[in-house]
Amino acid sequence: MDFLLALLTNSDAILHSTLVAATPLLLAALGETVVERAGVINIGIEGVLLVGAFAGMIGCYFTGSPLVGVFLGACSGLLLTLLFASLTNGCNADQIVVGISMNLLAVGLTGVLYRGIFGVTGQALTVPTFPPLPLPFLSAIPFLGTSLFQHTLFVYLTILLVPLTSYLLFHTRVGLQLQAVGEHPHAAETLGISVRWIRTTALSIAGVLGGIAGSYLSLAYSNTFIENMSAGRGFIALAIVIFGRWKPTGVLVGALLFGAATALQFHLQALGLTVPYQFALMLPYVLTLLVLLLAGAKIAAPAALGQPYTRE
């Protein structure tokens, strides 16, 4: 009873935290949705988030501008996914193996660079952050105003990306070509569609979005960089894509669900309830496993997902 009462009392703060926690997941998952619709599975999105977080912090730390940090985060994510594209599309390397290698590369590279630039320090380096941007009139609405309309620009733009991505995939020629490549790449090639070009473009979009999501972690979420700070969010984003059935609106619902689990994790600890903190910490990851377990049912994944393409 005390547990439910505490949740209801802090429901506005939990809702606010849900949107904050869901934003990087939604950005990464939208990019991965585009990629998987093109028939590519990039589990290296975890590494993209990590290098984006590091590049974002470095750019902001040395220039004092969060915008520069976001730009560098996007560029770093793009470079890493272009490396992935060159190996998988250009050399037909196994997508899973290359994705795992990208994650390992990101962990090692960011750790070495961080210690090389700042040394071994026990103190977290803080950087300037993006201030909240309350929306006129809407932010004054009782309860919902503080929960939904007093966020950084990151949150608003990320939510706007959902209808834009949906329109791109289902109502444009490029989106239909991309889906054709993900379903029947050889048939798409006979129609004059360049499979490798479409897949590389999709990966580039996902790399930029993943890099921005990573920079969000270091610039708007925690204002610092910590080694391995992506903390499995890339894998959660992969689960969200499956949960959302490769549709942007479904991905939004999944991101909010996982964001709520993450927000609840922090609020359970802050409220000092008699709930073991280990239970709170494992919530997002248990939810990820449940989603993947339920995905064993028939879900209409793109037919050519994960399959290398060899031009005939």
Contacts in CASP RR format, 6 or more apart in sequence:
PFRMAT RR
TARGET T0000
AUTHOR 0000-0000-0000
METHOD contacts of the structure
MODEL  1
MDFLLALLTNSDAILHSTLVAATPLLLAALGETVVERAGVINIGIEGVLL
VGAFAGMIGCYFTGSPLVGVFLGACSGLLLTLLFASLTNGCNADQIVVGI
SMNLLAVGLTGVLYRGIFGVTGQALTVPTFPPLPLPFLSAIPFLGTSLFQ
HTLFVYLTILLVPLTSYLLFHTRVGLQLQAVGEHPHAAETLGISVRWIRT
TALSIAGVLGGIAGSYLSLAYSNTFIENMSAGRGFIALAIVIFGRWKPTG
VLVGALLFGAATALQFHLQALGLTVPYQFALMLPYVLTLLVLLLAGAKIA
APAALGQPYTRE
2 273 0 8 1.000
3 273 0 8 1.000
3 275 0 8 1.000
6 271 0 8 1.000
6 273 0 8 1.000
7 14 0 8 1.000
7 267 0 8 1.000
10 267 0 8 1.000
10 271 0 8 1.000
12 143 0 8 1.000
12 146 0 8 1.000
12 147 0 8 1.000
13 147 0 8 1.000
13 267 0 8 1.000
14 260 0 8 1.000
14 263 0 8 1.000
14 264 0 8 1.000
14 267 0 8 1.000
15 147 0 8 1.000
15 148 0 8 1.000
15 263 0 8 1.000
16 146 0 8 1.000
16 147 0 8 1.000
16 148 0 8 1.000
16 150 0 8 1.000
16 151 0 8 1.000
17 262 0 8 1.000
17 263 0 8 1.000
17 266 0 8 1.000
17 267 0 8 1.000
18 256 0 8 1.000
18 259 0 8 1.000
18 260 0 8 1.000
18 262 0 8 1.000
18 263 0 8 1.000
19 147 0 8 1.000
19 148 0 8 1.000
19 151 0 8 1.000
19 155 0 8 1.000
19 256 0 8 1.000
20 151 0 8 1.000
20 155 0 8 1.000
20 221 0 8 1.000
20 263 0 8 1.000
21 258 0 8 1.000
21 259 0 8 1.000
21 260 0 8 1.000
21 262 0 8 1.000
21 263 0 8 1.000
22 255 0 8 1.000
22 256 0 8 1.000
22 258 0 8 1.000
22 259 0 8 1.000
22 260 0 8 1.000
22 262 0 8 1.000
23 154 0 8 1.000
23 155 0 8 1.000
23 158 0 8 1.000
23 213 0 8 1.000
23 216 0 8 1.000
23 220 0 8 1.000
23 221 0 8 1.000
24 49 0 8 1.000
24 213 0 8 1.000
24 214 0 8 1.000
24 216 0 8 1.000
24 217 0 8 1.000
24 221 0 8 1.000
24 233 0 8 1.000
25 213 0 8 1.000
25 233 0 8 1.000
25 234 0 8 1.000
25 236 0 8 1.000
25 237 0 8 1.000
25 240 0 8 1.000
25 255 0 8 1.000
25 258 0 8 1.000
25 259 0 8 1.000
26 158 0 8 1.000
26 159 0 8 1.000
26 161 0 8 1.000
26 162 0 8 1.000
26 240 0 8 1.000
26 251 0 8 1.000
26 252 0 8 1.000
26 255 0 8 1.000
27 158 0 8 1.000
27 161 0 8 1.000
27 209 0 8 1.000
27 210 0 8 1.000
27 212 0 8 1.000
27 213 0 8 1.000
27 216 0 8 1.000
28 45 0 8 1.000
28 48 0 8 1.000
28 49 0 8 1.000
28 209 0 8 1.000
28 210 0 8 1.000
28 213 0 8 1.000
28 214 0 8 1.000
28 233 0 8 1.000
28 234 0 8 1.000
28 237 0 8 1.000
29 237 0 8 1.000
29 238 0 8 1.000
29 240 0 8 1.000
29 241 0 8 1.000
29 251 0 8 1.000
29 254 0 8 1.000
29 255 0 8 1.000
30 161 0 8 1.000
30 162 0 8 1.000
30 165 0 8 1.000
30 209 0 8 1.000
30 248 0 8 1.000
30 251 0 8 1.000
31 165 0 8 1.000
31 205 0 8 1.000
31 206 0 8 1.000
31 207 0 8 1.000
31 209 0 8 1.000
31 210 0 8 1.000
32 42 0 8 1.000
32 45 0 8 1.000
32 206 0 8 1.000
32 237 0 8 1.000
32 238 0 8 1.000
32 241 0 8 1.000
33 165 0 8 1.000
33 169 0 8 1.000
33 241 0 8 1.000
33 246 0 8 1.000
33 247 0 8 1.000
33 248 0 8 1.000
33 251 0 8 1.000
34 165 0 8 1.000
34 168 0 8 1.000
34 169 0 8 1.000
34 178 0 8 1.000
34 202 0 8 1.000
34 205 0 8 1.000
34 206 0 8 1.000
35 41 0 8 1.000
35 42 0 8 1.000
35 199 0 8 1.000
35 202 0 8 1.000
35 203 0 8 1.000
35 205 0 8 1.000
35 206 0 8 1.000
36 241 0 8 1.000
36 246 0 8 1.000
36 301 0 8 1.000
36 302 0 8 1.000
36 305 0 8 1.000
37 169 0 8 1.000
37 175 0 8 1.000
37 178 0 8 1.000
37 179 0 8 1.000
37 182 0 8 1.000
37 202 0 8 1.000
37 246 0 8 1.000
37 302 0 8 1.000
38 178 0 8 1.000
38 179 0 8 1.000
38 181 0 8 1.000
38 182 0 8 1.000
38 198 0 8 1.000
38 199 0 8 1.000
38 202 0 8 1.000
38 203 0 8 1.000
38 302 0 8 1.000
39 181 0 8 1.000
39 182 0 8 1.000
39 185 0 8 1.000
39 199 0 8 1.000
39 302 0 8 1.000
39 304 0 8 1.000
39 305 0 8 1.000
39 306 0 8 1.000
39 307 0 8 1.000
40 88 0 8 1.000
40 95 0 8 1.000
40 199 0 8 1.000
40 202 0 8 1.000
40 203 0 8 1.000
40 305 0 8 1.000
40 306 0 8 1.000
41 95 0 8 1.000
41 96 0 8 1.000
41 238 0 8 1.000
41 305 0 8 1.000
41 306 0 8 1.000
42 81 0 8 1.000
42 84 0 8 1.000
42 95 0 8 1.000
42 99 0 8 1.000
42 203 0 8 1.000
42 206 0 8 1.000
43 95 0 8 1.000
43 96 0 8 1.000
43 99 0 8 1.000
43 100 0 8 1.000
43 103 0 8 1.000
43 235 0 8 1.000
43 238 0 8 1.000
44 84 0 8 1.000
44 98 0 8 1.000
44 99 0 8 1.000
44 100 0 8 1.000
44 102 0 8 1.000
44 103 0 8 1.000
44 106 0 8 1.000
44 234 0 8 1.000
45 206 0 8 1.000
45 210 0 8 1.000
45 234 0 8 1.000
45 237 0 8 1.000
45 238 0 8 1.000
46 103 0 8 1.000
46 106 0 8 1.000
46 230 0 8 1.000
46 232 0 8 1.000
46 233 0 8 1.000
46 234 0 8 1.000
46 235 0 8 1.000
47 80 0 8 1.000
47 102 0 8 1.000
47 103 0 8 1.000
47 105 0 8 1.000
47 106 0 8 1.000
47 107 0 8 1.000
47 230 0 8 1.000
47 234 0 8 1.000
48 77 0 8 1.000
48 80 0 8 1.000
48 81 0 8 1.000
48 102 0 8 1.000
48 106 0 8 1.000
48 206 0 8 1.000
48 207 0 8 1.000
48 210 0 8 1.000
48 211 0 8 1.000
48 214 0 8 1.000
48 234 0 8 1.000
49 210 0 8 1.000
49 211 0 8 1.000
49 213 0 8 1.000
49 214 0 8 1.000
49 217 0 8 1.000
49 230 0 8 1.000
49 233 0 8 1.000
49 234 0 8 1.000
50 103 0 8 1.000
50 106 0 8 1.000
50 107 0 8 1.000
50 110 0 8 1.000
50 214 0 8 1.000
50 228 0 8 1.000
50 229 0 8 1.000
50 230 0 8 1.000
51 73 0 8 1.000
51 76 0 8 1.000
51 77 0 8 1.000
51 80 0 8 1.000
51 106 0 8 1.000
51 109 0 8 1.000
51 110 0 8 1.000
51 211 0 8 1.000
52 72 0 8 1.000
52 73 0 8 1.000
52 74 0 8 1.000
52 76 0 8 1.000
52 77 0 8 1.000
52 210 0 8 1.000
52 211 0 8 1.000
52 212 0 8 1.000
52 213 0 8 1.000
52 214 0 8 1.000
52 215 0 8 1.000
52 218 0 8 1.000
53 73 0 8 1.000
53 110 0 8 1.000
53 214 0 8 1.000
53 215 0 8 1.000
53 217 0 8 1.000
53 218 0 8 1.000
53 225 0 8 1.000
53 229 0 8 1.000
53 230 0 8 1.000
54 76 0 8 1.000
54 110 0 8 1.000
54 111 0 8 1.000
54 113 0 8 1.000
54 114 0 8 1.000
54 218 0 8 1.000
54 225 0 8 1.000
55 69 0 8 1.000
55 72 0 8 1.000
55 73 0 8 1.000
55 75 0 8 1.000
55 76 0 8 1.000
55 77 0 8 1.000
55 211 0 8 1.000
55 215 0 8 1.000
56 69 0 8 1.000
56 70 0 8 1.000
56 72 0 8 1.000
56 73 0 8 1.000
56 76 0 8 1.000
56 214 0 8 1.000
56 215 0 8 1.000
56 218 0 8 1.000
56 219 0 8 1.000
56 225 0 8 1.000
57 69 0 8 1.000
57 125 0 8 1.000
57 127 0 8 1.000
57 215 0 8 1.000
57 218 0 8 1.000
57 219 0 8 1.000
57 224 0 8 1.000
57 225 0 8 1.000
58 69 0 8 1.000
58 72 0 8 1.000
58 117 0 8 1.000
58 225 0 8 1.000
59 65 0 8 1.000
59 68 0 8 1.000
59 69 0 8 1.000
59 72 0 8 1.000
60 66 0 8 1.000
60 68 0 8 1.000
60 69 0 8 1.000
60 127 0 8 1.000
60 128 0 8 1.000
60 218 0 8 1.000
60 219 0 8 1.000
61 125 0 8 1.000
61 127 0 8 1.000
63 69 0 8 1.000
64 127 0 8 1.000
64 128 0 8 1.000
65 128 0 8 1.000
66 127 0 8 1.000
66 128 0 8 1.000
66 129 0 8 1.000
66 130 0 8 1.000
66 219 0 8 1.000
66 220 0 8 1.000
69 215 0 8 1.000
69 219 0 8 1.000
70 212 0 8 1.000
70 215 0 8 1.000
70 219 0 8 1.000
72 215 0 8 1.000
73 211 0 8 1.000
73 212 0 8 1.000
73 214 0 8 1.000
73 215 0 8 1.000
74 207 0 8 1.000
74 208 0 8 1.000
74 210 0 8 1.000
74 211 0 8 1.000
74 212 0 8 1.000
74 215 0 8 1.000
76 211 0 8 1.000
77 207 0 8 1.000
77 208 0 8 1.000
77 210 0 8 1.000
77 211 0 8 1.000
78 204 0 8 1.000
78 207 0 8 1.000
78 208 0 8 1.000
78 211 0 8 1.000
80 102 0 8 1.000
80 105 0 8 1.000
80 106 0 8 1.000
80 207 0 8 1.000
81 203 0 8 1.000
81 204 0 8 1.000
81 206 0 8 1.000
81 207 0 8 1.000
82 200 0 8 1.000
82 203 0 8 1.000
82 204 0 8 1.000
83 102 0 8 1.000
84 98 0 8 1.000
84 99 0 8 1.000
84 102 0 8 1.000
84 203 0 8 1.000
85 199 0 8 1.000
85 200 0 8 1.000
85 203 0 8 1.000
85 204 0 8 1.000
87 93 0 8 1.000
87 98 0 8 1.000
88 94 0 8 1.000
88 95 0 8 1.000
88 98 0 8 1.000
88 308 0 8 1.000
89 196 0 8 1.000
89 199 0 8 1.000
89 200 0 8 1.000
89 203 0 8 1.000
89 309 0 8 1.000
90 196 0 8 1.000
92 308 0 8 1.000
92 309 0 8 1.000
92 310 0 8 1.000
93 308 0 8 1.000
94 308 0 8 1.000
95 306 0 8 1.000
95 308 0 8 1.000
96 306 0 8 1.000
107 227 0 8 1.000
107 228 0 8 1.000
110 225 0 8 1.000
110 227 0 8 1.000
111 227 0 8 1.000
114 225 0 8 1.000
114 227 0 8 1.000
118 125 0 8 1.000
124 224 0 8 1.000
124 225 0 8 1.000
124 226 0 8 1.000
125 224 0 8 1.000
125 225 0 8 1.000
126 223 0 8 1.000
126 224 0 8 1.000
127 218 0 8 1.000
127 219 0 8 1.000
127 223 0 8 1.000
127 224 0 8 1.000
128 219 0 8 1.000
128 223 0 8 1.000
129 219 0 8 1.000
129 220 0 8 1.000
129 223 0 8 1.000
130 152 0 8 1.000
130 153 0 8 1.000
130 154 0 8 1.000
130 219 0 8 1.000
130 220 0 8 1.000
131 152 0 8 1.000
132 150 0 8 1.000
132 151 0 8 1.000
132 152 0 8 1.000
133 150 0 8 1.000
133 151 0 8 1.000
133 152 0 8 1.000
133 153 0 8 1.000
133 156 0 8 1.000
134 149 0 8 1.000
134 150 0 8 1.000
135 149 0 8 1.000
135 150 0 8 1.000
135 156 0 8 1.000
138 145 0 8 1.000
138 148 0 8 1.000
138 149 0 8 1.000
139 145 0 8 1.000
139 146 0 8 1.000
139 149 0 8 1.000
139 150 0 8 1.000
141 149 0 8 1.000
152 220 0 8 1.000
154 216 0 8 1.000
154 220 0 8 1.000
159 252 0 8 1.000
161 209 0 8 1.000
161 248 0 8 1.000
162 248 0 8 1.000
162 249 0 8 1.000
162 251 0 8 1.000
162 252 0 8 1.000
163 248 0 8 1.000
165 248 0 8 1.000
166 247 0 8 1.000
166 248 0 8 1.000
166 249 0 8 1.000
168 174 0 8 1.000
168 175 0 8 1.000
169 175 0 8 1.000
169 178 0 8 1.000
169 179 0 8 1.000
169 248 0 8 1.000
170 176 0 8 1.000
177 188 0 8 1.000
177 193 0 8 1.000
177 198 0 8 1.000
178 198 0 8 1.000
178 202 0 8 1.000
179 302 0 8 1.000
180 187 0 8 1.000
180 188 0 8 1.000
180 191 0 8 1.000
180 193 0 8 1.000
181 188 0 8 1.000
181 193 0 8 1.000
181 195 0 8 1.000
181 198 0 8 1.000
181 199 0 8 1.000
181 304 0 8 1.000
182 188 0 8 1.000
182 302 0 8 1.000
182 303 0 8 1.000
182 304 0 8 1.000
182 305 0 8 1.000
183 302 0 8 1.000
183 303 0 8 1.000
183 304 0 8 1.000
184 303 0 8 1.000
184 304 0 8 1.000
185 195 0 8 1.000
185 304 0 8 1.000
185 307 0 8 1.000
185 309 0 8 1.000
186 309 0 8 1.000
186 312 0 8 1.000
188 195 0 8 1.000
188 198 0 8 1.000
189 195 0 8 1.000
189 311 0 8 1.000
189 312 0 8 1.000
195 309 0 8 1.000
195 311 0 8 1.000
196 309 0 8 1.000
199 309 0 8 1.000
213 233 0 8 1.000
214 230 0 8 1.000
217 229 0 8 1.000
217 230 0 8 1.000
217 233 0 8 1.000
218 224 0 8 1.000
218 225 0 8 1.000
218 229 0 8 1.000
222 229 0 8 1.000
235 288 0 8 1.000
236 258 0 8 1.000
236 284 0 8 1.000
236 285 0 8 1.000
236 288 0 8 1.000
239 258 0 8 1.000
239 288 0 8 1.000
239 291 0 8 1.000
239 292 0 8 1.000
240 251 0 8 1.000
240 254 0 8 1.000
240 255 0 8 1.000
240 258 0 8 1.000
240 291 0 8 1.000
241 251 0 8 1.000
242 291 0 8 1.000
242 292 0 8 1.000
242 295 0 8 1.000
242 299 0 8 1.000
242 301 0 8 1.000
243 250 0 8 1.000
243 251 0 8 1.000
243 253 0 8 1.000
243 254 0 8 1.000
243 257 0 8 1.000
243 291 0 8 1.000
243 295 0 8 1.000
244 250 0 8 1.000
244 251 0 8 1.000
244 253 0 8 1.000
244 254 0 8 1.000
245 299 0 8 1.000
245 300 0 8 1.000
246 300 0 8 1.000
246 301 0 8 1.000
246 302 0 8 1.000
257 287 0 8 1.000
258 284 0 8 1.000
258 287 0 8 1.000
258 288 0 8 1.000
259 284 0 8 1.000
261 283 0 8 1.000
261 284 0 8 1.000
261 287 0 8 1.000
262 283 0 8 1.000
262 284 0 8 1.000
264 280 0 8 1.000
264 283 0 8 1.000
265 280 0 8 1.000
265 281 0 8 1.000
265 283 0 8 1.000
265 284 0 8 1.000
266 280 0 8 1.000
268 275 0 8 1.000
268 277 0 8 1.000
268 279 0 8 1.000
268 280 0 8 1.000
269 277 0 8 1.000
269 280 0 8 1.000
END
